[in-house]
């Protein structure tokens, strides 16, 4: 028996930064990464719900914390990221149903328009409720 072990020269594809070489993948990774910020925002809302359950004083303290400059900056960044996530998500929607009886752009435009209308309606309702 031979003790010789042949060394295999296999190709190992480098994985670091694979997504930076193609603009499509960069935008895809930004959209997927935005889910982390959306999860953080969901946690902020869950903390608010927990404070509401703890009583009026705890809830008002949570609301006061949301008025800090850091919280306002977080909400501005979250709003931008959510808008980007929504627009790119509506751009993907027509690809899920390739044989549409109308132009695929209408699905994207309709989704974005619906999101804008609902967002404006929510802002109006919330602004009216806080007065």
C-alpha positions, 0 to 999 in steps of 0.5 A, spaced: 500 500 500 502 506 498 502 512 503 502 517 498 495 521 498 494 525 492 492 533 493 486 535 490 486 542 486 479 544 487 476 550 485 474 555 491 470 560 489 471 566 493 464 568 497 466 575 500 463 581 496 460 577 491 454 581 491 458 588 490 460 586 483 453 587 480 449 593 481 442 588 481 445 584 486 447 591 490 440 593 490 437 586 492 442 586 498 440 593 500 432 591 499 434 584 503 438 588 509 432 593 510 428 588 513 433 588 519 431 595 520 424 594 519 424 588 524 428 593 529 422 598 528 417 592 529 421 592 536 420 599 537 412 598 536 412 592 541 415 596 546 410 601 546 405 596 546 408 593 552 409 600 555 401 601 554 400 595 558 404 597 564 400 603 564 399 611 562 405 613 566 410 608 562 406 609 555 407 617 556 415 616 558 415 611 551 412 617 547 417 622 550 423 617 548 420 617 541 421 625 541 428 625 542 433 627 536 435 620 536 428 617 535 426 622 530 432 620 526 431 613 526 424 614 524 426 618 518 431 613 516 426 607 517 421 611 513 426 612 507 428 605 508 420 602 508 419 607 502 425 603 498 423 597 500 416 598 498 417 600 491 422 595 490 417 590 492 412 592 488 417 592 482 418 584 483 410 583 484 409 582 476 414 577 476 410 573 480 405 572 475 408 573 468 402 572 464 398 578 465 392 580 461 395 587 462 402 591 462 406 589 468 407 596 469 400 597 472 401 592 477 407 596 480 404 603 479 398 600 482 401 598 488 405 604 489 399 608 488 395 604 493 401 605 498 402 612 497 394 613 498 394 609 504 400 612 507 397 619 506 390 617 509 394 614 515 397 620 516 391 624 516 387 620 521 393 620 526 394 627 525 387 628 527 387 624 533 393 627 536 389 634 536 
